[in-house]
Amino acid sequence: MSSKTVIASDRAPAAIGPYSQAIEVNGLVYTSGVIPLDPETMETVGSTIEEQADRVMQSLQALLEHAGTDLARVVKTTCFLDDLGDFAAFNEVYARYLGDSSPARSTVEVAGLPKGVKVEVEAIAIAGS
């Protein structure tokens, strides 16, 4: 039976419900969705898609680093936008963080996200060796 390790980092927003920031199991790290909250204040960062996406990617990067891996080892992301009209602007920010590694990705428009934010991203990464 595989064991799972709960990942918790103070460099990413704390879970705001009954879930973990990330879980490591069988050589993979699965993150929960990350929204653009300041990890210290838990307040939304930014009002534009670019500002919010940047905060999300910073938190995702910090969470993966805490788990002993990094953005270069991400194999899949799922991105949730409250408006697909923001797709191109979101892509510009996303590419700065993940463009070289080109993980598989799904992007969907949703009716709403927690705390009324514009973007949420979750990832699956290969665990550190």
BADO-979689 format. One record per residue (C-alpha): residue number from 1; residue in three letters; x, y, z. Coordinates in pm, 1 decimal. Example, Ala and Ser with C-alpha at 12.3 -4.5 7.8 and 13.67 -1.06 7.14 Angstrom:
2
<num: 1 residu: Ala X: 1230.0 Y: -450.0 Z: 780.0>
<num: 2 residu: Ser X: 1367.0 Y: -106.0 Z: 714.0>
***
This chain:
129
<num: 1 residu: Met X: 0.0 Y: 0.0 Z: 0.0>
<num: 2 residu: Ser X: 130.8 Y: 343.7 Z: -91.4>
<num: 3 residu: Ser X: 168.8 Y: 605.3 Z: 173.3>
<num: 4 residu: Lys X: 73.9 Y: 963.6 Z: 119.3>
<num: 5 residu: Thr X: 245.5 Y: 1270.0 Z: 255.0>
<num: 6 residu: Val X: 56.1 Y: 1589.6 Z: 325.0>
<num: 7 residu: Ile X: 240.1 Y: 1899.1 Z: 200.6>
<num: 8 residu: Ala X: 183.6 Y: 2227.7 Z: 384.8>
<num: 9 residu: Ser X: 379.0 Y: 2546.8 Z: 320.2>
<num: 10 residu: Asp X: 348.7 Y: 2892.2 Z: 474.7>
<num: 11 residu: Arg X: 477.1 Y: 3035.4 Z: 142.0>
<num: 12 residu: Ala X: 144.3 Y: 2948.8 Z: -24.2>
<num: 13 residu: Pro X: -210.4 Y: 3028.6 Z: 88.3>
<num: 14 residu: Ala X: -338.7 Y: 2800.0 Z: 361.4>
<num: 15 residu: Ala X: -626.3 Y: 2568.5 Z: 278.4>
<num: 16 residu: Ile X: -957.8 Y: 2746.0 Z: 332.0>
<num: 17 residu: Gly X: -1153.8 Y: 2424.6 Z: 372.3>
<num: 18 residu: Pro X: -1118.0 Y: 2055.9 Z: 458.6>
<num: 19 residu: Tyr X: -834.8 Y: 1978.4 Z: 216.2>
<num: 20 residu: Ser X: -454.7 Y: 1984.4 Z: 193.4>
<num: 21 residu: Gln X: -243.0 Y: 2229.2 Z: -5.7>
<num: 22 residu: Ala X: -80.6 Y: 1929.1 Z: -173.0>
<num: 23 residu: Ile X: -34.0 Y: 1554.6 Z: -139.5>
<num: 24 residu: Glu X: 264.5 Y: 1343.1 Z: -244.6>
<num: 25 residu: Val X: 199.2 Y: 981.8 Z: -336.0>
<num: 26 residu: Asn X: 366.8 Y: 729.7 Z: -567.2>
<num: 27 residu: Gly X: 630.8 Y: 975.0 Z: -686.2>
<num: 28 residu: Leu X: 388.2 Y: 1250.7 Z: -777.9>
<num: 29 residu: Val X: 283.2 Y: 1573.7 Z: -608.0>
<num: 30 residu: Tyr X: -80.4 Y: 1675.4 Z: -655.2>
<num: 31 residu: Thr X: -161.8 Y: 2032.8 Z: -560.1>
<num: 32 residu: Ser X: -501.2 Y: 2163.6 Z: -472.1>
<num: 33 residu: Gly X: -622.8 Y: 2460.6 Z: -669.1>
<num: 34 residu: Val X: -424.1 Y: 2772.5 Z: -585.2>
<num: 35 residu: Ile X: -598.0 Y: 3109.4 Z: -590.7>
<num: 36 residu: Pro X: -433.5 Y: 3454.2 Z: -570.5>
<num: 37 residu: Leu X: -419.8 Y: 3501.4 Z: -196.2>
<num: 38 residu: Asp X: -134.2 Y: 3656.8 Z: -3.1>
<num: 39 residu: Pro X: -6.7 Y: 3369.6 Z: 216.3>
<num: 40 residu: Glu X: 35.5 Y: 3599.9 Z: 516.6>
<num: 41 residu: Thr X: -290.1 Y: 3797.0 Z: 506.6>
<num: 42 residu: Met X: -506.8 Y: 3552.6 Z: 308.2>
<num: 43 residu: Glu X: -638.2 Y: 3855.4 Z: 116.5>
<num: 44 residu: Thr X: -680.3 Y: 3856.7 Z: -262.5>
<num: 45 residu: Val X: -378.7 Y: 3995.3 Z: -447.4>
<num: 46 residu: Gly X: -442.9 Y: 4211.0 Z: -754.8>
<num: 47 residu: Ser X: -748.4 Y: 4304.2 Z: -951.1>
<num: 48 residu: Thr X: -631.3 Y: 4216.8 Z: -1304.5>
<num: 49 residu: Ile X: -587.7 Y: 3869.4 Z: -1450.4>
<num: 50 residu: Glu X: -214.8 Y: 3937.1 Z: -1489.1>
<num: 51 residu: Glu X: -166.6 Y: 4034.4 Z: -1123.7>
<num: 52 residu: Gln X: -376.5 Y: 3746.2 Z: -997.7>
<num: 53 residu: Ala X: -214.0 Y: 3490.2 Z: -1228.0>
<num: 54 residu: Asp X: 131.5 Y: 3604.9 Z: -1118.4>
<num: 55 residu: Arg X: 39.9 Y: 3559.2 Z: -749.7>
<num: 56 residu: Val X: -104.7 Y: 3213.8 Z: -823.2>
<num: 57 residu: Met X: 209.5 Y: 3101.8 Z: -1005.8>
<num: 58 residu: Gln X: 435.9 Y: 3237.5 Z: -728.9>
<num: 59 residu: Ser X: 237.2 Y: 3041.9 Z: -469.9>
<num: 60 residu: Leu X: 232.5 Y: 2728.5 Z: -684.6>
<num: 61 residu: Gln X: 609.2 Y: 2753.7 Z: -730.4>
<num: 62 residu: Ala X: 663.3 Y: 2797.1 Z: -354.4>
<num: 63 residu: Leu X: 436.1 Y: 2503.5 Z: -273.1>
<num: 64 residu: Leu X: 617.1 Y: 2273.5 Z: -515.3>
<num: 65 residu: Glu X: 956.6 Y: 2383.8 Z: -383.9>
<num: 66 residu: His X: 840.1 Y: 2308.4 Z: -29.6>
<num: 67 residu: Ala X: 746.2 Y: 1959.9 Z: -154.0>
<num: 68 residu: Gly X: 1099.3 Y: 1913.7 Z: -289.9>
<num: 69 residu: Thr X: 1015.9 Y: 1959.0 Z: -657.2>
<num: 70 residu: Asp X: 969.7 Y: 2254.0 Z: -892.2>
<num: 71 residu: Leu X: 778.4 Y: 2396.9 Z: -1186.9>
<num: 72 residu: Ala X: 1011.3 Y: 2227.4 Z: -1438.3>
<num: 73 residu: Arg X: 879.8 Y: 1890.6 Z: -1314.0>
<num: 74 residu: Val X: 511.9 Y: 1975.5 Z: -1362.1>
<num: 75 residu: Val X: 345.3 Y: 1727.6 Z: -1597.9>
<num: 76 residu: Lys X: -15.2 Y: 1855.5 Z: -1593.4>
<num: 77 residu: Thr X: -203.4 Y: 2167.1 Z: -1492.9>
<num: 78 residu: Thr X: -569.8 Y: 2248.3 Z: -1480.7>
<num: 79 residu: Cys X: -647.1 Y: 2619.4 Z: -1506.3>
<num: 80 residu: Phe X: -980.0 Y: 2774.9 Z: -1415.6>
<num: 81 residu: Leu X: -1066.6 Y: 3123.2 Z: -1542.5>
<num: 82 residu: Asp X: -1381.2 Y: 3316.6 Z: -1463.3>
<num: 83 residu: Asp X: -1363.6 Y: 3467.6 Z: -1815.0>
<num: 84 residu: Leu X: -1204.2 Y: 3296.3 Z: -2116.9>
<num: 85 residu: Gly X: -1169.0 Y: 3645.9 Z: -2260.0>
<num: 86 residu: Asp X: -866.3 Y: 3663.1 Z: -2025.9>
<num: 87 residu: Phe X: -707.1 Y: 3356.5 Z: -2189.3>
<num: 88 residu: Ala X: -434.2 Y: 3541.6 Z: -2384.3>
<num: 89 residu: Ala X: -335.1 Y: 3760.9 Z: -2088.7>
<num: 90 residu: Phe X: -332.1 Y: 3457.8 Z: -1858.2>
<num: 91 residu: Asn X: -115.6 Y: 3267.3 Z: -2108.9>
<num: 92 residu: Glu X: 149.2 Y: 3541.0 Z: -2103.4>
<num: 93 residu: Val X: 192.6 Y: 3507.5 Z: -1728.6>
<num: 94 residu: Tyr X: 164.7 Y: 3127.1 Z: -1732.0>
<num: 95 residu: Ala X: 432.8 Y: 3101.8 Z: -2003.0>
<num: 96 residu: Arg X: 682.2 Y: 3297.0 Z: -1788.4>
<num: 97 residu: Tyr X: 661.1 Y: 3021.6 Z: -1529.2>
<num: 98 residu: Leu X: 586.9 Y: 2705.2 Z: -1730.0>
<num: 99 residu: Gly X: 657.1 Y: 2785.2 Z: -2094.5>
<num: 100 residu: Asp X: 985.1 Y: 2594.7 Z: -2114.4>
<num: 101 residu: Ser X: 848.4 Y: 2277.8 Z: -1955.2>
<num: 102 residu: Ser X: 522.7 Y: 2276.5 Z: -2157.2>
<num: 103 residu: Pro X: 317.9 Y: 2047.4 Z: -1932.0>
<num: 104 residu: Ala X: -12.7 Y: 1906.8 Z: -2049.1>
<num: 105 residu: Arg X: -289.9 Y: 2151.1 Z: -1962.5>
<num: 106 residu: Ser X: -663.8 Y: 2200.8 Z: -1952.7>
<num: 107 residu: Thr X: -815.1 Y: 2547.9 Z: -1924.0>
<num: 108 residu: Val X: -1182.6 Y: 2598.7 Z: -1854.3>
<num: 109 residu: Glu X: -1413.5 Y: 2890.1 Z: -1788.4>
<num: 110 residu: Val X: -1611.5 Y: 2858.9 Z: -1468.7>
<num: 111 residu: Ala X: -1912.8 Y: 3044.6 Z: -1333.5>
<num: 112 residu: Gly X: -1726.6 Y: 3148.3 Z: -1020.0>
<num: 113 residu: Leu X: -1420.2 Y: 3085.7 Z: -806.0>
<num: 114 residu: Pro X: -1360.3 Y: 3109.4 Z: -430.7>
<num: 115 residu: Lys X: -1348.5 Y: 3464.1 Z: -293.3>
<num: 116 residu: Gly X: -1453.5 Y: 3599.5 Z: -635.3>
<num: 117 residu: Val X: -1103.7 Y: 3567.0 Z: -785.4>
<num: 118 residu: Lys X: -1035.0 Y: 3548.0 Z: -1158.6>
<num: 119 residu: Val X: -804.5 Y: 3243.3 Z: -1170.6>
<num: 120 residu: Glu X: -721.4 Y: 2915.3 Z: -998.7>
<num: 121 residu: Val X: -450.9 Y: 2666.9 Z: -1101.4>
<num: 122 residu: Glu X: -379.4 Y: 2313.1 Z: -984.8>
<num: 123 residu: Ala X: -82.0 Y: 2099.8 Z: -1084.6>
<num: 124 residu: Ile X: 61.3 Y: 1750.8 Z: -1086.9>
<num: 125 residu: Ala X: 441.1 Y: 1731.1 Z: -1066.5>
<num: 126 residu: Ile X: 702.3 Y: 1459.0 Z: -1046.7>
<num: 127 residu: Ala X: 828.3 Y: 1447.2 Z: -688.7>
<num: 128 residu: Gly X: 1189.0 Y: 1540.9 Z: -616.8>
<num: 129 residu: Ser X: 1444.1 Y: 1264.0 Z: -628.0>
***
